[in-house]
Amino acid sequence: MEQTSHRPPITNFIFDGPNNMYHMYGWSSFIAKAWVNSAALQVEGKKVIIFNDGQKIEWNSMGDQFLNIFFGTLGH
């Protein structure tokens, strides 16, 4: 795992599972936005995992949002 860029923050990774049961690689970046009483996280990137039997799964993490951080009922 290595952070290859600071602005925007980009992290690349590659690793193998125990006994080479799987191989995983990808990259991830995010943009954080904050407002008076809420914050949002926009996630970009691609993650890939390949298993010994050849099955391949690709995905990206969803963004996140927090509401009513300072007052009101906290929402996530």
N, C-alpha and C positions, 0 to 999 in steps of 0.2 A: 504494500500500500504506500502510495506517495502522493503528496499534494503537489500537483504540477503547475498550478496557477493560483495566485493570491487574489486577483481581481479580474474576473470573477473567481470565487473559490472552486477549484476543480480537483477532485481526488480520483486517481486511477488505482485499480487493484487487480491482482491476479494471485490465485493460490490453488493448491491441490489438497483434496481431502485425505484423511487417513487411509493408508493402503491404496492410494490413487483411486478411491471409490468415486470421486467426482472432481471436476475441474471447473473453477469459477473465475470469471473475469468481468470487468466493466469499468464504468466511470460514473461519477455523480457530481452534481453541482446544485446550488440553491440560490435563491434570491429571497431575502427577508424584507417584508414591508410592515411598517408599524404605523398605527394611527393612534388617536387619543386613548381609546379604550379597547383596542383590538390589535391583533398582529396576524400576518399570514406568511406562509412559507411556500414558495413555488419551487418544486424539485424538478430537475432535468437529469437525464442520464440514461444509461442502459446497463442492466445487469444480466449476465448469462451464466447458466450452470449446465454442464454437460455430464451426464452420468455414464458409468461403464457400459451400460447396455445401449448407448447411443441416444437416449432420450435427451432432448434439449429444451430448456425453459428459458424464455427471455421475459424481462419485466422492468418496470420503472416504478419507483415509489411514488405514491400520490402526495399531493401537497397537504398542508396542514393549516388549520385556522383556529385561533383562540379569540373568544369574544368575552367582553366584560371583564377585562383583566384587573381593572382598578376598582370598579363599582358595578353592582348588579350581580346576577347569578352567573358564575363562570361557565362558559361553554367551550367545548373542544370538538 
